[in-house]
Structures are given as C-alpha cells and as structure tokens.
Amino acid sequence: MRAPAVLLVVVASAQVACYNYLPLRRSTLVPSTYLAITLTESGSEELGPYLGPSVLVLRGRFLTATERGLAISVSSVELRRGEILEWKGETVLVPGEFVRSVEERQAAHGKTALLAGASLLGMVVAYQAFGPGSSGGSASGSGSGPIPH
C-alpha cells in the first residue's frame, strides 16, 4: 500500500474524530468552545416556544455569557425522546436558571485511534483480497491484447 493512501486515512480519521462531553464550570467558558447545554424541566417548557417542544440538550458554539444567561450558536438540539434535529447556527440565549449542566466537547483520542486503526485494517484487508486495482486497460475491449510469441 502506498504512503499517500495511509496519509489519507489518517487525515480523514482526524476530521471525523470521536468526541466525549465533559462537565465544565461556567467560569471557564471560552468563546467558540463547542458545548452541550442540558436544560432543566422548567427550562425545556419555558423555552419550548423558541426551541420547539421537549428539547433536552442544545449543542453548539458558545458565544458569550451575559447577566441574562448563556448565548450559544446552536448547531443541533436533542429532544427528550432522543431525536436530534439540526440547526443552522441560530443564536439562542439560555437563562442561567434553565441550565441543568454545561459540558464541553473534547476529542476522544482513544476512540479516534481505534477508528483510524480499524479503517487502516479494512483497507489492508481489501487490498489483499482484491489486489492493487485494475490494470488500466480499456473497458471496451479495444485495447492491445497480449503480445503473440
């Protein structure tokens, strides 16, 4: 297998890394940090007209903290029944009294390495099973055949 193929797998795996969400103190929030904000029961009900019914978790980039709450550019919401709905970065202000927990998304290096290793193993198995690929001949059959002796 060629080095560029291996490099491609490593780069692609890094782009689709696995993540964990870890608890975070509000005092350590940094703008553009990717967060998951879990709402309280009353927060879910009160923000229902803005977010939709039964929203449990908001995910997106932290913008700022004000005296009124946390501003977040929402990329998705998770409903109580587990369904995830995509958003397009709309800004939502979540009052502090409606926040049950704040978690920061961090790369899970072990999971990402496992994913990269499994991808690489799959490529090696496929290469050994099917060979280096086609010989580059014409599909129409008009190519030059074997040279007669």
N, C-alpha and C positions, 0 to 999 in steps of 0.2 A: 504494500500500500504506500502511496506517495505521501510525502510530508504535507503538501497543501491540503489534502483531504483530512488529515489528522488535525491540522490547524483549524480548518473549517468547523469540525466537530467541537473542538474546544471553545472557539469563539461563539458558536451557536448555543452551546450549553450555558455559557456565561450570560447570554442575553435572555435566556428563558430559565433563569435560576429559580430555585425553590426558596420560599421565604417562611419565616416564623414571625409571629407578632408577640412582642414582649412588653410587659407593663412599663409605663412611662409616667414620671411625675410632670405635672403641668408646668412646674418652674423650669424644666429643662427643655421645653419645646423650642425648636429652631424652625424658622420659615422654610418651606418646601420639603419638610420631613413628611414621609408618607405615613399616615395614621389610620387607625381603625378606632372609631368612637362608638362605644356601646351606649345606647340610650336607656334611661330608666323607663319604667312602665308609663309614668305620667308624661315623660318627655316624648315617648312614642305617640301618645294620644294627642298632646298639645301641638306637636309638630306635624301631625298627620295631614292637615290641610296643605302644607308646603311640600312634604316629602312623599306623601302617599300613605295609605293605611298600613298598619302593622310593621313599620320599619323598626328594626332592632339595631343594626350596625350601619354607620356611614363610613366609607373608605375614600381617602383622597389626600391631597396635599394640604398641609397646614399653612395658612396664610398669616394670621395674626391672632393675638389674644387681646380682647378689649374688656372693659368693665362689664359689658353686656354678655360676653361669652367667647367661644372659640369660632373663628372664621375658617372655613375649610372649602377648598375647591373639590367638589365631590366627583369621584370617578365611578363609584358604584354604591348601591345600598343593598343590604341583606334583609329580607323580610323574616318575620318570626317563623314561618314555615320552611325557611332555608333557601328560598328562591333568591337569586342575585340579579339585580337589574342594573344595567349600565347607564351611567350619566355622562354628560359631555363637559364636565368641569364647572358646572354652575356653582356659584358661591352661596354657601349656607352659613348662617350664624346660629350656633347651638349654645343656648344659655347654659351656664355652668350647673344650675340646679337640675338640668335634664341629662347630665353626663354621669353614667354609672362607672365607666372606665375608659382610659385612653391607652392605646397600645401602639408602639412603633414597629413598622415593618423592617426587619433586618434579614439579610441574606443568610440562608441556612447552608453553610459551606459543606457540611457532610452530605446533605441531600443532593446538592448540586454536583458534588464529586461522584456520587453514586449514579446520578442521571448521566453524567458525561461518560463514566466507565461503561455503563450499560449500552449507551449509544455506540461507543467505540467497539465494544464486543459484538454488537449487532452488525456493524459494518464489516468487521473481520470475518464473521461467520458468513455473511452474504457474499463477500469477495471470494472466500474459499469454496463456497457452494456453486457460484456461477462464473467464476473466473474473472479475468480483467475486463470483460466487456466485449463489445462487438469488434470485429476486425477492421471495421471502417469501410467495408465493401459496399457496393451499390445494392439497394434493396430491390431494384427492378430486374436483377439478374443479367444486366448487360455488361457487367464488369469482366475483366480479363480473368479467366479461369486458371486452373493450374497449368504450368508450362509443360508441354509434352516432351518426353525424353526420346 
